[in-house]
Amino acid sequence: MVRELLLELETLHAGCNIGGVFINVLAYADDIVILAPSWRGLQQLLSVLYKHSTNIDMMCNNKKTVCMVLKPMLHAKVVADIFDSLASVLT
């Protein structure tokens, strides 16, 4: 079941080019890391994760969930202020 999730994530065209290799998901045991170059790509990957997680009765641990933005090309398009205020409401 998790294999189908990983395969569908792999087939999406949302991910990061790391050293010439296209990567959008890293998984080991019960940990999953999703990589995306944009908020839109991240949402696309999260939607697939949500769809599969409800089908296989898998839950995400909100206490271990993190969103990071690394070296954005256009600082004006980073939604950090909005994200920070949302994160403070959720915690």
Protein Blocks (a to p, Z undefined) as FASTA:
>chain_A
ZZmmmmmmmmpccdcdeehiacfbdcehjaccdddfbfklmmmmmmmmmmmmmmnopacd
fklgccddehifblmlpcklmmmmmmmmmZZ
